[in-house]
Amino acid sequence: MESDEQQIRQVMEEWHRRSALGELDAILGLMTEDAVFLRCGLPPMSKTEFAAGFRQWSGKARIESTFDVKEIHASGDVAYVWSYISLVMTATETGARTTREGSVLSVFRKSAAGKWLLARDANLLQAGKQD
């Protein structure tokens, strides 16, 4: 059986892979119903707002992302992950690239079915730099 840390890493890998493929429904399945995203200088964003934002740029940009896990700690049915993320969005029409990177603190909860899901995400990515 895989450890909690391995399972959480797999969820993160799937999130990045599904984002690159533009698979919103699969991404939504990786989060709790009450998921909240905290962003610098912006109000918190709900799962519904996340989905709406994803739909706005889906098909208009290609996403490439990498992450480096700095720390994972799981206890019972709650875990936190500190990671460093690099994100490049390339506009499909123009080829213009926007790069963002920075630390992210994520909280995961284990569902009744035993699956780790993203519940809270504090995104500290720097404002986009255009190439």
N, C-alpha and C positions, 0 to 999 in steps of 0.2 A: 504494500500500500504506500502511496506517495505521501510525503510529509505535507503539512499545511503550507509551508514555504514553497515547495515545488508546485502545489496546486495553484497558489496565488500567482507565481511566476507564469504559469501556463495561461491563466486568465489575462494577465497583462500582455503576453505574447499574442494571444488571440485578439485582444482589443486592437493592438497595433496592426495586425494582419488584416482584420476585418475593416478597419478604417481605411487602409490602403486600397481595399477592394470596393469601398463605398457601401458596405453591407450594414445598413442602419439597423435592421431588425435583429441581426445577430449581435450587434453592439448593445442594443437595448436589453437583450437577454442576459447580458453580463452585469447588469446593475439591479439594485433593489428598486421597488416601486417608488420609494420615497427618496431616491438619490438626489443629492444636492451638490452643485459645483460652485465653489467659492473662487472668485476671480478678482485680480487687483483692480481697484477703482471702479468696479461694476457691481450691481446687485447680484445676490446669489441666483443661480440658474437651476430650475427644476429639470427633471427627466424629460418632461413634455417640451420645455423650452430648448433643451439640448437637441431633441429630435427635430424641432422646427428649424433650428440653426443649421443642423447637419443637412437637412433637405435643401436649404437655400444655396449651399455651395456644392452639393453633390452633383457630380458630372461637370462642374465648372473648374474644378481644380483636382490635381493629383496630390495625394498626401504620401510623404515618406517620413517615417519617424523611427527614432531609436530611443532606447531607454537604458539607463544604468542604475540598477537597484543599489542603493547605499545601505539600506537597513530594512529588514522585515521582522516584525514581532507579532506572533499570534498567541492569543490566550483565550481558550474556550471558543466562543463563536464570534470573536472580534479580533481583527488584525489591523495593524497600520504598516504602511510602506512609505519610505522616503526614497524617491528616485529622482534622477536628473534626466530630463527629456529634451531631445532635439527634434524639431518639427520643421519640415520644408513643405510648403504648399506651392505648387506650380500651376498657374492658370493654363487651362487647356487651349484657350484661344490665342493668347499672346506669348505664352512661355515665361511670363514674369514670375519670379520666385520671391516668396516671403519666407524668411527664416525666423523661428522663435525658439528659444531654449531657456531652460531654467529648472528649478527644483519644483517638485510636486509632492504633497503629502496626501496620501490616500488612506481611507478607512474602508475595510472590507468587513462584511458580515457573512457568516455561514448560514445558508438557508436551511429550512427544515429537512430538505432533501440532501443536505451535506455539501452543497456547492457554494464556493466562495463568490460573493457578488460585491461590486463596488457600491458603497453606500454614501460616502462623502469624498470630495476631491478638492483640495486646496491647491489651485494652480497658480504658481508664481513665475510663469513664463514671461520673459521680457517682451516688450512690444515688438511687433514684427519689423524686421530689417528687409528692405526690398533690394534684390540684386538686379 
